[in-house]
Amino acid sequence: MNNQIRIAALALTLLGVFLGNVVRAQNELSLSQAIETGLANNFSIQIEKNKQLQAANLNTWGQAGMFPNITLNGSPGVSQTNMDNPAGFIQSGNIKSNSINPSITANWTLFDGFNVRTTKRRLELLQDQSDGNAMIVIENTVQAIILAYYTALLEQRRTEVFSNTLELSRDRYNYVKMKGELGSAVTFDILTDKNAYLTDSSNYLSQVLNHKNAVRNLNLLLAQPIDMTYQFTDSLGVQETSFSLDELAAAMKSSNSNLRNQYVNQEILRKDIKLSKSAMYPTVSLGLNGSKNWQTQDLSDAVFAGGGSGESGIKSSTANLSANLTLSFTLFNGGRIKNQIKNARIAEQIGQLQVKDLELTLDNSLISTYDRYNLRQNLNSIAAVNLETADLNLDMGEERYRNGSINSFNYRDLQITYLQTALVYYQSIYNLIESKTELLRLSGGILSEN
C-alpha cells in the first residue's frame, strides 16, 4: 500500500506540473468572445447561412416564370445524292450540298391564372422562412455555447473542490502517519485515512477528465481544435433578475423565432392554395419562331436532260418567321385540380393546428421555466448559506481533530459534507444560469442579452 501511496502522490505531482504549464499556455476567453467565435465558425450556422443564400438566389421574377424562354439552335448539314434517272431533269451524277440552319424560338406565358405573382410571393416567404431557420439555429447555438462555457467553469470549480478535499486528506494522512511513527496513533486510524486519501485521489483524477471533456465540448461548438485550452475570464455566477411572466409571454408571442417561423409557414400554405386554384384559369402564351437556311450546292458532276452539266458553288437561302398566340383551358382532368385544392386547404388547416399546438407548448415551457427559475433562485441562496456553514464547520473540525476532541470518522464526515455542499452550491449556480438562458431564448431575447 505504501507503493500505491507513492505512485498516487507522484501522479498527482506530475499532473499538477502539467496543468500549471497548460494554464500558462492557455488563451484567455470570455463568454462574449466565445459567442463571437461560435457565430463566426460554428458549422451549423455556416450551413444555414449557405441555405439563406440559396433561398435568396431563388427569389427572382425569372424563377417565378415572368420572363420568356428564348432558345437558339443551329444545325449544319452535309449531303451527297447519286442520281440515275434518265427521265428526270437531272439524269445522272452526284449532287453535293452544304447547309446551315440557325433558328431562334421564344415562348412567353402572358397569363396563367396569376401563377407568376403568387409564385414570386411564395419565393419571398420561403426566403423569410430560411432566414427564420437560420435565426433558430443561431439562437440554439448561442444557448449551447453559453451553457458549454459555464459547464466548463462548473467543472473547473468542481475540480478545485476535489483538489481542496484531496489536499485535506493528504495532510490528514501525513499527520496520522506521523502520529503512528510517534506511537500515538493505531494502525486502524492510519489505514482509514490512507483509504480516504486514495479515494479522494481517484475522485480528483476523474474530475480532471470531466473538466477536459467539458472544454472539448465547448471547442466543438466553437469549431476550434479539440485540444485547445483556455483561461476563462468570466466567473461562474449569474446576475439574478426579477422577470415578469406577463412581459415574458408578450415578448414570446412577438419575438420567439420558432413561432414566427410557423406563422411564415402558414402564409406559404395559403399561397399553395392560390397556386392550386391558378390551374382553373386559362393559360395564354405567345410563341415566336425565326429561322434562316443557307445552302451551297455542287452540280458540276450532274448531267442534265439537255446534255449539259451543272456548276459548283450555287448558293441559296431561305428565311422563315412565325408567331402564334395560344389559349389553353383545362376542361377535365379527372378531378385532379379540385383534389389539389382540397389537399392544399387541408394542409393549411394542419398548419393552423400546428400553430396552436406550438403556442400552447411554448406557453407551457415558459411557465415551467419561469417557476423553475424562481425555485432555483431560492435553492441557490440556500446552497450559499449551506456552503458557508460547511466551510466553517470544516475549519472548526480540523482544529478539534488535531486537539483530539473528535476522531477521524467525525472529521471525515465533515469533509464529505463540505465536498457535497460545495458541489451542490456550484451546481445550483449553473442551474440558475440554465433556467435564465432558457427564459431568454423562449422570449426571443437571448441574442440581445449577450
Buried (B, 14 or more C-beta within 10 A) or exposed (E): EEEEBEEBEEEBEEEEEEBEEEEEEBEEBEBEBBBBBBBEEBEBBBEBEEBBEEBBEBBEEEEBBBEBEEEEEEEEEEEEEEBEEEEEEBBBBEBBBBBBBBBBBBBBBEBBBEBBBBBBBBBBBBBBBBBBBBBBBBBBBBBBBBBBBBBBBBBBBBBBBBBBBBEBBBEBBEBBBEBBEEEEBEEEBBEBBBBBBBEBBEBBBEBBEBBBEBBBBBBBBBBBEEEBBBEBEBEBEBEEEEBEEEEBBEBBBEBBBBBBBBBBBBBBBBBBBBBBBBBEBEBBBBBBBBBBBBBBBBBBBBBBEEEEEBEEEEEEEEEEEEEEEEEEEEEEEEEEBEEBBEEBBEBBEEBEEBBEEBBEEBBEBBEEBBEBBBEBBEBBEEBBEBBEEBEEBBEEBBEBBEEEEBEBEEBBEBBBBBBEBBBBBBBBBBBBBBBBBBBBBBBBBBBEBB
